[in-house]
Amino acid sequence: MVGAGQARLNNWEPGQTITVLGQPFKIAGVVSTGDETDDRILLPLASLQTLIHKPGVVDRIDVAALTKPEDDFARKDPKTMSSKEFERWNCTNYVVSIAHQIDEAIPGTNARPVRRVADSEGKVLDKISGLMALITFAALLSAGLSVWSLTATTMMERRGEIAIMQAIGGARWLVATLLGSEIALIGLAGGVIGAFTGVWLAGVVGQSVFHDAIQISWILPILIMLAAMLVALAGAAQPLRRALRLEPAVILREGV
């Protein structure tokens, strides 16, 4: 495999045979990562060890991992931690804890985090997480306002029904429970459709972009359905309360 920078510099293409360290190699593909790998030639480890006459010898291994940005707890000395704190630190994907686990798993190694890369990845993840949180908040606010507008119109159209229910003895809490249940069921139906559509789209994006299935926790669709119900009830609360405060006698006298 050759990096994209080397391929452009030497006009190399997949399938072409090149000479590396005096031996011919066929280019299987071009790697484009956006980092220093673009300027490298990647050979099978066993072949490289044979060419440089150092079989079984490795001087450095680069490990890439999805890590959590470091905080004060991550910088704490593991030797001063209690067993519970060490377990939490060791199970969190800090770059220092991953390096510590590599040292323990492979005796004789010295795992050193590349701070520049780790910090850059952490900042990018923080910005992406903040952006997704902002988009989620905006979507929930938009959904709540849409529910409020639709419920306000519906309550005005059905105020005659509400007045009749109250006139024949229906308490306000009973009428509110009946209408609230209807709104909650509509929100649940929307949540079911949204949850299954989201899971399907996540699968499509995972296969098309990452060429792998995205693992989704079973609890996520349930949380989406509950969130849809809560948004529906929150958006409908003010119009529903306003409709219940209308005097039944006045509404029925108007002949609505």
BALUMKOL-421802 format. One record per residue: residue number from 0; x, y negated, z of N, C-alpha, C in turn; residue in one letter. Coordinates in steps of 0.001 Angstrom, whole numbers, plus 500000, padded with zeros to 6 digits. Each point is the difference from the previous one (the first is absolute). Example, Ala and Ser with C-alpha at 12.3 -4.5 7.8 and 13.67 -1.06 7.14 Angstrom:
// residues 2
- zase	n_c1	n_c2	n_c3	ca_c1	ca_c2	ca_c3	c_c1	c_c2	c_c3	fivo
- 0	513190	505690	507800	499110	498810	500000	500900	498800	500000	A
- 1	499650	498950	499280	500820	498810	500060	499230	498910	500730	S
END
This chain:
// residues 256
- zase	n_c1	n_c2	n_c3	ca_c1	ca_c2	ca_c3	c_c1	c_c2	c_c3	fivo
- 0	500849	501179	500000	499151	498821	500000	500894	498758	500000	M
- 1	499606	499004	499227	500776	498759	499953	499096	498846	500412	V
- 2	500596	499008	500671	499255	498821	500395	499632	499151	498796	G
- 3	498938	499207	500174	499521	499184	498882	501052	498989	499553	A
- 4	500774	499447	500950	501044	499046	499633	501092	500639	499164	G
- 5	500450	501193	500391	501009	500716	499229	499473	500399	498621	Q
- 6	498721	500383	499973	499415	500402	498710	499960	498829	499031	A
- 7	499626	498815	500490	499976	498817	499129	501409	499595	499583	R
- 8	500944	500068	500943	501369	499570	499710	500665	500880	498944	L
- 9	499724	501309	500057	500671	500938	499095	499093	500536	498896	N
- 10	498768	499471	499935	499038	500463	498987	499749	501501	500100	N
- 11	499884	500474	501234	499732	501413	500224	498498	500255	499997	W
- 12	499616	501189	499534	498613	500401	499949	499862	501438	500487	E
- 13	498829	500378	500523	499800	501394	500431	500245	500970	498856	P
- 14	500672	501111	500313	500339	500995	498994	501390	499837	499433	G
- 15	500604	498821	500196	501339	499743	499493	501042	500658	500907	Q
- 16	501106	500447	499422	501082	500616	500767	501106	498978	500224	T
- 17	500423	499843	501249	501064	499061	500348	501092	500755	500758	I
- 18	501154	499361	500109	501129	500615	500693	500227	499295	501327	T
- 19	499998	500771	501081	500226	499461	501343	501095	500843	500656	V
- 20	501087	499324	500428	501135	500678	500630	500546	501133	499118	L
- 21	499976	499752	498675	500564	500956	499058	499096	501149	499629	G
- 22	498755	500011	500518	499072	501081	499702	498741	499438	499338	Q
- 23	499448	500751	499027	498787	499523	499332	498757	500274	500858	P
- 24	499110	499027	500007	498721	500132	500697	498894	499457	499100	F
- 25	498872	500687	500034	498846	499564	499231	499102	499129	500877	K
- 26	499600	498837	499494	499165	499073	500767	498572	500542	500065	I
- 27	499558	500287	501200	498643	500522	500174	498966	498890	500071	A
- 28	500411	498820	500453	499054	498895	500116	500688	498748	500481	G
- 29	499260	498893	499985	500504	498696	500434	499263	499603	501283	V
- 30	500777	499596	501013	499439	499639	501301	499946	498482	500120	V
- 31	498844	499475	500383	499843	498558	500224	499398	499804	501388	S
- 32	500834	499539	500943	499556	499833	501386	500036	498548	500469	T
- 33	500689	499135	499270	500104	498609	500415	501108	499746	501003	G
- 34	500806	501025	500323	501119	499804	500923	501290	500460	499327	D
- 35	501034	500278	500829	501305	500349	499434	499992	501308	499224	E
- 36	498960	500810	500168	499924	501264	499251	499933	499751	498498	T
- 37	499479	498845	499595	499903	499684	498578	501370	499910	499332	D
- 38	501053	499819	500783	501348	499876	499439	500836	501247	500254	D
- 39	499338	501121	500263	500733	501225	500313	499647	501125	499035	R
- 40	500859	501009	500018	499744	501249	499286	499807	501082	501064	I
- 41	498909	500723	499931	499672	500996	501009	500258	501394	499442	L
- 42	500871	500740	500698	500363	501356	499574	499544	501013	501045	L
- 43	499803	501247	499599	499738	501051	500996	501158	500077	500984	P
- 44	499705	500105	501283	501031	499969	501032	501054	501097	499793	L
- 45	499538	501216	499708	500945	501107	499828	500947	499742	498830	A
- 46	499481	499435	498914	500854	499715	498828	501045	498944	500333	S
- 47	499577	498947	500724	500936	498935	500361	501081	500523	500950	L
- 48	499619	500825	500962	500987	500548	500931	501031	500857	499272	Q
- 49	499548	500725	498994	500930	500833	499222	500956	499131	499185	T
- 50	499479	498923	499405	500829	499140	499156	501083	499290	500793	L
- 51	499699	499605	501223	500996	499273	500801	500773	500938	500941	I
- 52	499773	501312	499830	500723	501032	500756	499770	499880	501512	H
- 53	498784	499707	500372	499634	499936	501420	498675	500735	500209	K
- 54	500027	501327	499835	498752	500762	500147	499459	499932	501428	P
- 55	498705	499760	500109	499338	499968	501301	500258	498756	500819	G
- 56	500671	498993	499427	500349	498793	500760	499027	498871	499652	V
- 57	499497	499331	501022	499107	498843	499828	500495	498899	500927	V
- 58	500166	498794	499482	500464	498909	500860	498872	499057	500403	D
- 59	498912	499957	499214	498901	499100	500353	498698	500499	499390	R
- 60	498926	499871	500764	498663	500339	499514	499112	498785	500229	I
- 61	499359	499532	498946	499055	498887	500123	498610	500562	500246	D
- 62	499359	499526	501049	498664	500462	500364	499041	498813	499932	V
- 63	498910	500154	499288	498963	498967	499927	498785	500480	500776	A
- 64	499491	499155	500869	498853	500380	500830	499088	498791	500171	A
- 65	498710	500286	500128	499021	498945	500277	500041	499714	501493	L
- 66	500454	498817	500372	500233	499692	501409	499110	498869	500490	T
- 67	499884	499930	501312	499250	498926	500658	500974	498887	500380	K
- 68	499622	498723	499793	500910	498907	500385	500371	500080	501481	P
- 69	501252	499699	500306	500480	500111	501369	499408	498916	500891	E
- 70	499680	500382	501231	499546	499069	501016	500903	500151	501220	D
- 71	499619	499384	501120	500838	500070	501201	500145	501434	500505	D
- 72	498932	500784	499875	500065	501381	500464	500954	500823	499148	F
- 73	500054	499721	498694	500892	500746	499105	501464	499748	500339	A
- 74	500309	498788	500488	501396	499638	500302	500438	500467	501389	R
- 75	499108	500591	500757	500332	500464	501344	500936	501199	499931	K
- 76	500935	500078	500944	500971	501102	500031	499286	501295	500391	D
- 77	500065	501044	499161	499310	501254	500338	500471	500618	501312	P
- 78	501249	499713	500394	500527	500596	501231	499326	499440	501250	K
- 79	499421	498817	499874	499343	499380	501163	498495	500270	500024	T
- 80	499495	500755	499043	498567	500247	499912	499590	501174	500879	M
- 81	498752	499945	500437	499408	501163	500660	499652	501041	498935	S
- 82	499660	501193	500427	499688	501059	499037	498799	499633	499137	S
- 83	499009	499336	500612	498816	499606	499240	500340	498909	498996	K
- 84	500814	499029	500419	500398	498927	499083	500861	500553	498868	E
- 85	500902	500936	500322	500860	500576	498960	499183	500787	498981	F
- 86	498978	500714	500480	499149	500752	499085	499271	499061	499050	E
- 87	499490	498883	500544	499320	499016	499154	500963	499365	499013	R
- 88	501216	499645	500471	501008	499388	499137	500443	500967	498908	W
- 89	500189	501258	500361	500487	501000	499059	498952	500373	498962	N
- 90	498713	499869	500368	498917	500365	499078	499538	498828	499140	C
- 91	500536	498801	500261	499667	498833	499188	501033	499862	498886	T
- 92	499544	499666	498800	500910	499974	498850	500818	498705	499926	N
- 93	500680	499674	501132	500995	498934	499968	501223	500504	499243	Y
- 94	500731	499086	499373	501190	500419	499272	501059	500545	500962	V
- 95	500050	499439	501227	500991	500486	500971	499633	501383	500527	V
- 96	498710	500259	500175	499598	501318	500491	500215	501069	498935	S
- 97	499800	499648	498736	500269	500953	498917	501497	500305	499926	I
- 98	500826	498967	500153	501445	500218	500002	500407	500893	501183	A
- 99	499376	499782	501148	500302	500821	501177	499628	501468	499749	H
- 100	498866	500233	499355	499580	501369	499715	500941	500670	498998	Q
- 101	500506	499237	499037	500955	500566	499039	501284	500405	500722	I
- 102	500473	499150	500915	501202	500338	500775	499812	501290	500783	D
- 103	498799	500188	500561	499736	501205	500785	499851	501233	499115	E
- 104	499393	499824	498811	499719	501148	499134	501252	500498	499273	A
- 105	500914	499073	499672	501196	500382	499245	501225	499634	500830	I
- 106	500574	500935	500740	501177	499710	500837	501164	499490	499154	P
- 107	500728	499030	500556	501171	499464	499316	499693	498836	499083	G
- 108	498743	499639	499885	499643	498881	499127	499925	498701	500793	T
- 109	500066	498906	499282	499856	498674	500599	498993	499226	499170	N
- 110	498737	500046	500424	498925	499341	499247	499989	498515	500331	A
- 111	500160	499174	498989	500024	498553	500192	498904	499361	499152	R
- 112	499071	499276	500615	498937	499338	499238	500570	498877	499132	P
- 113	499470	499881	498803	500345	498878	499126	499006	498896	500323	V
- 114	500408	499078	500871	499075	499007	500550	499372	499131	498923	R
- 115	500774	499650	498997	499476	499108	498970	498803	500626	499291	R
- 116	500138	501276	499645	498911	500692	499309	498822	500228	500941	V
- 117	500294	500452	501221	498936	500295	500953	499209	498746	500350	A
- 118	500725	498895	500238	499311	498755	500344	499163	499487	498838	D
- 119	500552	500127	498779	499242	499541	498825	498727	500823	499817	S
- 120	500126	501334	500165	498816	500847	499873	498983	499679	501086	E
- 121	500486	499740	501219	499088	499663	501089	499251	498704	499728	G
- 122	500705	498983	499473	499345	498731	499695	498959	500173	498892	K
- 123	500349	500795	498992	499044	500244	498919	498748	500696	500520	V
- 124	500205	501024	500861	498860	500722	500566	499143	499090	500864	L
- 125	500644	499103	500769	499240	499056	500824	499139	499088	499132	D
- 126	500586	499504	498904	499249	499102	499122	498850	500733	499314	K
- 127	500256	501244	499575	498941	500775	499361	498890	500302	500991	I
- 128	500373	500369	501235	498989	500285	501018	499170	498762	500306	S
- 129	500671	498841	500109	499259	498758	500248	499065	499659	498853	G
- 130	500468	500208	498763	499163	499718	498839	498780	500916	499966	L
- 131	500215	501291	500282	498882	500938	500004	499005	499673	501107	M
- 132	500512	499565	501170	499097	499602	501093	499176	498789	499603	A
- 133	500629	499043	499324	499281	498804	499544	498932	500362	498966	L
- 134	500349	500897	499073	499034	500425	498985	498827	500736	500662	I
- 135	500313	500848	500984	498942	500732	500714	499069	499045	500727	T
- 136	500578	498996	500670	499183	499015	500716	499114	499225	499033	F
- 137	500582	499587	498861	499222	499261	499007	498863	500853	499431	A
- 138	500287	501296	499779	498961	500899	499475	498874	500187	501015	A
- 139	500350	500164	501283	498975	500154	501030	499166	498735	500146	L
- 140	500659	498839	499949	499275	498733	500099	499066	499818	498818	L
- 141	500479	500315	498802	499162	499893	498807	498803	500945	500071	S
- 142	500244	501237	500478	498906	500960	500134	498979	499519	501024	A
- 143	500485	499449	501130	499084	499495	501020	499135	498852	499491	G
- 144	500614	499095	499251	499239	498881	499443	498977	500479	498966	L
- 145	500380	500998	499221	499059	500553	499011	498808	500643	500702	S
- 146	500272	500754	501070	498918	500625	500762	499113	498932	500632	V
- 147	500631	498962	500533	499217	498909	500613	499065	499359	498982	W
- 148	500509	499690	498821	499173	499365	498961	498860	500913	499571	S
- 149	500311	501278	499765	498968	500936	499551	498958	500240	501084	L
- 150	500444	500131	501256	499056	500245	501090	499115	498794	500249	T
- 151	500570	498798	499898	499198	498787	500187	498868	499935	498980	A
- 152	500317	500336	498746	498959	500003	498963	498968	501087	500262	T
- 153	500473	501185	500398	499092	501119	500262	499077	499712	501184	T
- 154	500542	499389	501057	499189	499689	501176	498916	498971	499674	M
- 155	500331	499063	499131	498983	499020	499595	498894	500679	499215	M
- 156	500346	500976	499169	498987	500702	499216	499169	500940	500867	E
- 157	500578	500516	501071	499312	500998	500830	499497	499434	501332	R
- 158	499969	498680	500103	499561	499434	501273	498545	500322	500298	R
- 159	499208	500226	498936	498612	500403	500219	499928	501365	500675	G
- 160	500826	500948	499542	500049	501326	500620	500442	499906	501460	E
- 161	501006	499152	500245	500497	499837	501373	498908	499411	500888	I
- 162	499264	499020	499474	498925	499370	500775	498895	501009	500323	A
- 163	499682	500872	499033	498958	501004	500236	500445	500995	501063	I
- 164	501254	500455	499929	500501	500933	501005	499967	499394	501396	M
- 165	500340	498725	500100	499970	499341	501304	498561	499773	500464	Q
- 166	499083	499704	499052	498616	499722	500360	499269	501235	500518	A
- 167	500381	501185	499528	499321	501224	500451	500665	500608	501239	I
- 168	500915	499226	500608	500558	500442	501272	501453	500417	499972	G
- 169	500655	499892	498889	501407	500381	499919	500891	498978	500694	G
- 170	500749	500427	500982	500915	499095	500698	501141	499589	499067	A
- 171	500596	498865	500319	501069	499494	499141	501168	500972	499937	R
- 172	500336	500610	501134	501135	500926	499999	499717	501225	499142	W
- 173	498694	500414	499964	499634	501149	499193	500087	499677	498514	L
- 174	499476	498813	499640	500073	499565	498598	501465	499807	499590	V
- 175	500789	499418	500915	501420	499791	499700	500722	501335	499813	A
- 176	499646	501003	500843	500611	501320	499877	499643	500653	498672	T
- 177	498727	499858	499594	499543	500590	498740	500730	499384	498806	L
- 178	500028	498669	499960	500657	499327	498878	501521	500184	500057	L
- 179	500560	499992	501217	501438	500211	500139	500420	501385	499542	G
- 180	499157	501005	500299	500308	501360	499550	499989	500079	498478	S
- 181	499053	499312	499396	499930	499977	498531	501253	499369	499410	E
- 182	500429	498884	500599	501202	499315	499510	501233	500868	500213	I
- 183	500074	500673	501158	501140	500864	500289	500076	501168	499027	A
- 184	498861	500569	499636	499992	501109	499039	500464	499538	498624	L
- 185	499591	498785	499622	500464	499463	498713	501515	499782	500046	I
- 186	500490	499464	501138	501441	499823	500152	500745	501331	499975	G
- 187	499404	501035	500635	500615	501323	500001	500081	500568	498588	L
- 188	498924	499809	499226	500009	500483	498617	501097	499309	499193	A
- 189	500129	498675	500198	501079	499290	499318	501368	500464	500461	G
- 190	500129	500293	501305	501273	500491	500519	500375	501356	499436	G
- 191	499003	500891	499851	500268	501329	499425	500494	499864	498565	V
- 192	499295	499155	499226	500413	499801	498600	501401	499389	499941	I
- 193	500244	498978	500838	501311	499351	499997	501117	500921	500455	G
- 194	499722	500828	501032	501035	500891	500528	500417	501030	498960	A
- 195	499028	500661	499384	500341	501037	499030	500606	499404	498730	F
- 196	499532	498799	499619	500609	499333	498846	501443	499618	500300	T
- 197	500257	499501	501227	501352	499631	500383	500934	501189	500042	G
- 198	499516	501130	500543	500828	501207	500051	500326	500479	498588	V
- 199	499016	499956	499116	500228	500417	498613	500997	499077	499302	W
- 200	499837	498674	500188	500926	499053	499370	501413	500145	500562	L
- 201	500109	500279	501309	501320	500209	500588	500686	501211	499370	A
- 202	499232	501055	499751	500560	501168	499327	500456	499696	498590	G
- 203	499200	499206	499279	500353	499638	498619	501268	499155	499984	V
- 204	500076	498991	500908	501181	499139	500055	501229	500806	500408	V
- 205	499843	500908	500970	501133	500813	500433	500564	500851	498879	G
- 206	499127	500594	499191	500472	500850	498909	500602	499175	498860	Q
- 207	499400	498848	499695	500467	499207	498860	501245	499183	500318	S
- 208	500126	499526	501252	501136	499140	500359	501127	500795	500657	V
- 209	499643	500826	501008	501025	500713	500765	500147	501459	499580	F
- 210	499115	500467	499104	500034	501400	499537	499928	500976	501167	H
- 211	499198	499649	500983	499844	500856	501169	498663	499665	500652	D
- 212	499466	500962	500743	498723	499786	500675	500210	499164	501264	A
- 213	499106	499048	500232	500054	499165	501194	499209	500686	501105	I
- 214	500667	500231	501131	499348	500647	501129	499165	498982	500755	Q
- 215	498701	500268	500113	499074	499097	500680	499403	500725	501194	I
- 216	500062	499373	501161	499455	500599	501212	498481	500122	499891	S
- 217	499462	501081	500559	498557	500230	499922	499219	498951	500777	W
- 218	500658	499342	500947	499290	499015	500817	499804	498674	499263	I
- 219	500795	499758	498949	499899	498731	499279	498635	499797	499346	L
- 220	499437	500992	499255	498655	499794	499449	498948	499737	501073	P
- 221	500144	500658	501158	499038	499766	501091	500101	498565	500496	I
- 222	501229	499489	500146	500186	498613	500431	499434	499021	498973	L
- 223	500142	500332	498722	499460	499134	498947	498474	499941	500089	I
- 224	499369	501146	500227	498536	500030	500126	499532	499205	501215	M
- 225	500690	500164	501124	499641	499245	501201	500201	498499	499772	L
- 226	501095	499634	499339	500254	498588	499717	498922	499424	499094	A
- 227	499552	500772	499023	498937	499528	499105	498703	499762	500770	A
- 228	499668	500900	500915	498801	499821	500823	500113	498765	500880	M
- 229	501164	499805	500623	500183	498845	500882	499942	498689	499228	L
- 230	500599	499977	498806	499954	498790	499176	498564	499693	499575	V
- 231	499250	501041	499637	498605	499806	499608	499174	499443	501161	A
- 232	500179	500563	501189	499251	499531	501169	500425	498596	500407	L
- 233	501304	499720	499935	500474	498664	500367	499492	498940	499034	A
- 234	500006	500336	498700	499517	499038	499017	498498	499773	500077	G
- 235	499258	501022	500449	498537	499887	500052	499488	499496	501339	A
- 236	500874	499849	500990	499555	499647	501355	499292	498649	500041	A
- 237	500600	498973	499402	499403	498652	500085	498691	499887	499237	Q
- 238	499886	500478	498742	498702	499939	499322	498917	500824	500698	P
- 239	500390	501156	500540	499034	500845	500694	499502	499318	501274	L
- 240	500896	499406	500745	499605	499289	501216	499087	498831	499678	R
- 241	500307	499295	498935	499173	498859	499610	498608	500439	499586	R
- 242	499921	501117	499267	498690	500496	499566	499160	500459	501183	A
- 243	500608	500586	501005	499255	500488	501167	499511	498869	500889	L
- 244	500615	498830	499892	499592	498873	500825	498809	499242	499415	R
- 245	499590	500340	498794	498831	499354	499401	498726	500451	500704	L
- 246	499058	499093	500140	498726	500314	500646	499119	500802	499044	E
- 247	499550	501190	500400	499158	500810	499099	498723	499294	499575	P
- 248	499392	499264	500923	498721	499321	499688	500189	498995	498883	A
- 249	501098	499258	500043	500256	498984	498960	500237	500674	498655	V
- 250	500743	501097	499990	500297	500683	498731	498719	500589	499409	I
- 251	499161	500635	500869	498783	500628	499486	498992	498946	499542	L
- 252	499989	498832	500673	499083	498948	499602	500361	499452	498621	R
- 253	501301	500034	499694	500432	499506	498683	499648	500995	498901	E
- 254	499647	501246	500423	499623	501010	499020	501159	500587	499248	G
- 255	501158	499993	500670	501202	500556	499338	499964	501517	500070	V
END
